[in-house]
Amino acid sequence: MRKKYKMSDYWNMGTAIGLCTAIGIVLGALLNNVVLWLCIGAGVGVVLGAITQMYKKSSNQ
């Protein structure tokens, strides 16, 4: 039998930063300001990743 993995098994700090940065790059390309949206996306990814890591840590205890 194959083990079923939850989405939280794949979601970590790196994927949050990478995904939000990618979204920021796409928005930046559409809005003609890639650097600004790259920084905004990376910042949102860091905050989102930190929140989810704290949530995972508190739910495992």
C-alpha positions in Angstrom: 0.0 0.0 0.0 1.2 3.5 -0.8 1.2 6.0 2.1 -1.1 9.0 1.6 0.8 12.2 2.2 -0.9 15.4 3.3 -0.2 18.7 1.7 1.5 19.8 4.9 4.1 17.1 4.4 5.3 19.0 1.3 4.7 22.6 2.5 7.7 24.1 4.2 9.6 27.5 4.4 11.4 27.0 1.1 8.2 26.1 -0.9 6.4 29.1 0.6 9.2 31.5 -0.4 9.6 30.0 -3.8 5.9 29.9 -4.7 5.3 33.5 -3.5 8.4 34.7 -5.3 7.2 33.1 -8.5 3.8 34.7 -8.1 5.6 38.0 -7.5 7.6 37.7 -10.6 4.5 37.0 -12.7 2.7 40.0 -11.2 5.8 42.1 -11.8 6.0 41.1 -15.4 2.3 42.0 -15.8 2.6 45.3 -14.0 6.0 46.3 -15.5 7.9 46.4 -12.1 9.5 43.0 -11.6 12.0 43.9 -8.9 9.3 45.5 -6.6 7.0 42.6 -7.0 9.8 40.1 -6.6 10.7 41.6 -3.2 7.1 41.8 -2.2 6.5 38.1 -3.2 9.6 37.0 -1.3 8.6 38.9 1.8 5.1 37.5 1.8 6.6 34.0 1.3 8.9 34.5 4.3 6.0 35.6 6.5 3.6 32.9 5.3 6.3 30.2 5.7 7.1 31.3 9.2 3.5 31.3 10.2 2.9 27.8 8.8 6.1 26.5 10.5 5.0 27.9 13.8 1.5 26.3 13.3 3.1 23.0 12.5 5.4 23.2 15.5 2.6 23.9 17.9 0.3 21.2 16.4 3.0 18.6 16.8 3.4 19.1 20.5 
